[in-house]
């Protein structure tokens, strides 16, 4: 494989590193001073996607892949909050992906293009579940921020819940709404066999 193509892949990997530093800007609107990064959001979205896919009889691996790539274009266009989308016209994600993959080897470029296109089309079972995972992650993050004292997140909770399509995502959201974010520790604190 040509050195130039490997440079194209390495360049993309460095670009993806920006997602570890770029904050999700919509949270600033509701007063969150240090919101999660895009990479943090994408990581938990992929976990949620894999789990939801297993509940919805979709392919967990493919769903997680869709989730991992769903916001990769934000390195170039930023994380535009929904209110900003009314005033800004960003390039479609497929166009951004084409530019990101311009120097990559054909196999890599095809994988990324196909993954982004499937997510954007939102027609396959896995894409529908991946979109639910994205909304469910936003809902869970909003619940965590509310516990930290950010009272203005209720619209995020409501809108995220309203956009869920699958029964499993709604059931998981209902469960999350009825518990605190640290209840996962209860199993550990009780000890084995308690």
VOVEXDREN-116194 format. One record per residue (C-alpha): residue in three letters; x, y, z. Coordinates in pm, whole numbers, plus 50000, padded with zeros to 5 digits. Layout:
BEGIN
+------+-------+-------+-------+
| type |    px |    py |    pz |
+------+-------+-------+-------+
|  ALA |     X |     Y |     Z |
...
+------+-------+-------+-------+
This chain:
BEGIN
+------+-------+-------+-------+
| type |    px |    py |    pz |
+------+-------+-------+-------+
|  UNK | 50000 | 50000 | 50000 |
|  UNK | 50133 | 50343 | 49909 |
|  UNK | 50282 | 50562 | 50181 |
|  UNK | 50048 | 50841 | 50071 |
|  UNK | 49744 | 50625 | 50142 |
|  UNK | 49874 | 50535 | 50487 |
|  UNK | 49930 | 50907 | 50545 |
|  UNK | 49564 | 50957 | 50451 |
|  UNK | 49455 | 50707 | 50717 |
|  UNK | 49693 | 50854 | 50975 |
|  UNK | 49563 | 51201 | 50894 |
|  UNK | 49205 | 51082 | 50954 |
|  UNK | 49309 | 50929 | 51287 |
|  UNK | 49464 | 51258 | 51400 |
|  UNK | 49149 | 51436 | 51287 |
|  UNK | 48937 | 51198 | 51494 |
|  UNK | 49151 | 51296 | 51793 |
|  UNK | 48985 | 51636 | 51773 |
|  UNK | 48662 | 51469 | 51884 |
|  UNK | 48830 | 51393 | 52217 |
|  UNK | 48879 | 51769 | 52270 |
|  UNK | 48569 | 51918 | 52104 |
|  UNK | 48282 | 51981 | 52345 |
|  UNK | 47918 | 51915 | 52265 |
|  UNK | 47812 | 52277 | 52235 |
|  UNK | 47437 | 52236 | 52284 |
|  UNK | 47492 | 52177 | 52655 |
|  UNK | 47633 | 52529 | 52693 |
|  UNK | 47287 | 52664 | 52608 |
|  UNK | 47144 | 52503 | 52922 |
|  UNK | 47435 | 52622 | 53135 |
|  UNK | 47663 | 52318 | 53152 |
|  UNK | 48005 | 52475 | 53202 |
|  UNK | 48219 | 52177 | 53101 |
|  UNK | 48011 | 51949 | 52879 |
|  UNK | 48108 | 51610 | 52749 |
|  UNK | 48319 | 51584 | 52436 |
|  UNK | 48191 | 51451 | 52106 |
|  UNK | 48410 | 51141 | 52151 |
|  UNK | 48267 | 51075 | 52497 |
|  UNK | 47917 | 51099 | 52353 |
|  UNK | 48004 | 50869 | 52061 |
|  UNK | 48161 | 50609 | 52289 |
|  UNK | 47854 | 50568 | 52508 |
|  UNK | 47628 | 50590 | 52201 |
|  UNK | 47813 | 50289 | 52055 |
|  UNK | 47772 | 50091 | 52379 |
|  UNK | 47402 | 50177 | 52391 |
|  UNK | 47368 | 50092 | 52022 |
|  UNK | 47518 | 49746 | 52064 |
|  UNK | 47292 | 49670 | 52361 |
|  UNK | 46979 | 49805 | 52192 |
|  UNK | 47060 | 49609 | 51879 |
|  UNK | 47071 | 49285 | 52076 |
|  UNK | 46729 | 49369 | 52223 |
|  UNK | 46587 | 49465 | 51884 |
|  UNK | 46733 | 49166 | 51696 |
|  UNK | 46961 | 49386 | 51490 |
|  UNK | 47335 | 49337 | 51433 |
|  UNK | 47510 | 49479 | 51744 |
|  UNK | 47849 | 49508 | 51573 |
|  UNK | 47718 | 49698 | 51274 |
|  UNK | 47502 | 49919 | 51495 |
|  UNK | 47798 | 50007 | 51718 |
|  UNK | 48001 | 50093 | 51407 |
|  UNK | 47727 | 50327 | 51285 |
|  UNK | 47722 | 50492 | 51626 |
|  UNK | 48099 | 50540 | 51632 |
|  UNK | 48097 | 50721 | 51297 |
|  UNK | 47773 | 50919 | 51339 |
|  UNK | 47941 | 51246 | 51447 |
|  UNK | 48285 | 51215 | 51284 |
|  UNK | 48206 | 51505 | 51051 |
|  UNK | 48193 | 51744 | 51347 |
|  UNK | 48570 | 51783 | 51327 |
|  UNK | 48504 | 52003 | 51024 |
|  UNK | 48162 | 52160 | 51080 |
|  UNK | 48149 | 52162 | 51460 |
|  UNK | 47870 | 52047 | 51687 |
|  UNK | 47591 | 52276 | 51576 |
|  UNK | 47314 | 52283 | 51838 |
|  UNK | 46959 | 52238 | 51712 |
|  UNK | 46880 | 52606 | 51759 |
|  UNK | 47181 | 52694 | 51542 |
|  UNK | 47066 | 52466 | 51259 |
|  UNK | 46787 | 52713 | 51194 |
|  UNK | 47044 | 52974 | 51091 |
|  UNK | 47337 | 52774 | 50954 |
|  UNK | 47368 | 52553 | 50650 |
|  UNK | 47644 | 52299 | 50707 |
|  UNK | 47760 | 52064 | 50436 |
|  UNK | 47577 | 51730 | 50450 |
|  UNK | 47762 | 51462 | 50645 |
|  UNK | 47822 | 51257 | 50329 |
|  UNK | 48001 | 51550 | 50165 |
|  UNK | 48222 | 51601 | 50470 |
|  UNK | 48298 | 51229 | 50480 |
|  UNK | 48401 | 51236 | 50112 |
|  UNK | 48653 | 51509 | 50191 |
|  UNK | 48779 | 51325 | 50499 |
|  UNK | 48835 | 51010 | 50294 |
|  UNK | 48993 | 51178 | 49990 |
|  UNK | 49344 | 51048 | 50067 |
|  UNK | 49251 | 50713 | 50224 |
|  UNK | 49297 | 50373 | 50058 |
|  UNK | 48986 | 50262 | 49868 |
|  UNK | 48893 | 49991 | 50119 |
|  UNK | 48908 | 50233 | 50413 |
|  UNK | 48727 | 50508 | 50224 |
|  UNK | 48451 | 50268 | 50121 |
|  UNK | 48401 | 50141 | 50476 |
|  UNK | 48365 | 50492 | 50617 |
|  UNK | 48148 | 50621 | 50330 |
|  UNK | 47917 | 50321 | 50348 |
|  UNK | 47888 | 50345 | 50727 |
|  UNK | 47804 | 50717 | 50723 |
|  UNK | 47561 | 50673 | 50431 |
|  UNK | 47375 | 50395 | 50611 |
|  UNK | 47345 | 50602 | 50928 |
|  UNK | 47229 | 50908 | 50735 |
|  UNK | 46970 | 50712 | 50533 |
|  UNK | 46819 | 50581 | 50858 |
|  UNK | 46645 | 50295 | 50678 |
|  UNK | 46817 | 49976 | 50797 |
|  UNK | 46721 | 49820 | 51128 |
|  UNK | 47073 | 49895 | 51255 |
|  UNK | 47053 | 50263 | 51152 |
|  UNK | 46717 | 50308 | 51325 |
|  UNK | 46864 | 50153 | 51641 |
|  UNK | 47177 | 50370 | 51608 |
|  UNK | 46962 | 50684 | 51590 |
|  UNK | 46777 | 50566 | 51900 |
|  UNK | 47110 | 50509 | 52072 |
|  UNK | 47212 | 50867 | 51992 |
|  UNK | 46889 | 51006 | 52140 |
|  UNK | 46904 | 50773 | 52440 |
|  UNK | 47261 | 50879 | 52515 |
|  UNK | 47149 | 51244 | 52509 |
|  UNK | 46864 | 51162 | 52746 |
|  UNK | 47092 | 50978 | 52990 |
|  UNK | 47351 | 51256 | 52974 |
|  UNK | 47078 | 51513 | 53045 |
|  UNK | 46967 | 51310 | 53348 |
|  UNK | 47325 | 51306 | 53476 |
|  UNK | 47357 | 51682 | 53426 |
|  UNK | 47025 | 51735 | 53606 |
|  UNK | 47161 | 51539 | 53903 |
|  UNK | 47461 | 51773 | 53901 |
|  UNK | 47228 | 52071 | 53941 |
|  UNK | 47168 | 52181 | 53583 |
|  UNK | 46794 | 52240 | 53595 |
|  UNK | 46745 | 52354 | 53235 |
|  UNK | 46796 | 52011 | 53074 |
|  UNK | 46432 | 51895 | 53085 |
|  UNK | 46367 | 51998 | 52722 |
|  UNK | 46659 | 51770 | 52617 |
|  UNK | 46508 | 51484 | 52814 |
|  UNK | 46163 | 51540 | 52666 |
|  UNK | 46276 | 51585 | 52305 |
|  UNK | 46515 | 51290 | 52319 |
|  UNK | 46243 | 51064 | 52459 |
|  UNK | 45991 | 51182 | 52198 |
|  UNK | 46227 | 51087 | 51913 |
|  UNK | 46284 | 50726 | 52024 |
|  UNK | 46147 | 50478 | 51769 |
|  UNK | 46204 | 50131 | 51912 |
|  UNK | 46024 | 49972 | 52202 |
|  UNK | 46353 | 49871 | 52363 |
|  UNK | 46484 | 50228 | 52355 |
|  UNK | 46166 | 50361 | 52516 |
|  UNK | 46175 | 50086 | 52781 |
|  UNK | 46540 | 50162 | 52856 |
|  UNK | 46464 | 50535 | 52877 |
|  UNK | 46177 | 50461 | 53118 |
|  UNK | 46415 | 50260 | 53337 |
|  UNK | 46677 | 50536 | 53332 |
|  UNK | 46416 | 50796 | 53423 |
|  UNK | 46322 | 50598 | 53735 |
|  UNK | 46671 | 50565 | 53882 |
|  UNK | 46974 | 50765 | 53979 |
|  UNK | 47299 | 50757 | 53789 |
|  UNK | 47492 | 50592 | 54072 |
|  UNK | 47254 | 50303 | 54138 |
|  UNK | 47487 | 50078 | 53938 |
|  UNK | 47709 | 50077 | 54248 |
|  UNK | 47444 | 49904 | 54457 |
|  UNK | 47545 | 49562 | 54324 |
|  UNK | 47906 | 49623 | 54426 |
|  UNK | 47818 | 49773 | 54763 |
|  UNK | 47592 | 49481 | 54852 |
|  UNK | 47868 | 49235 | 54776 |
|  UNK | 47852 | 48896 | 54605 |
|  UNK | 47556 | 48684 | 54699 |
|  UNK | 47373 | 48959 | 54893 |
+------+-------+-------+-------+
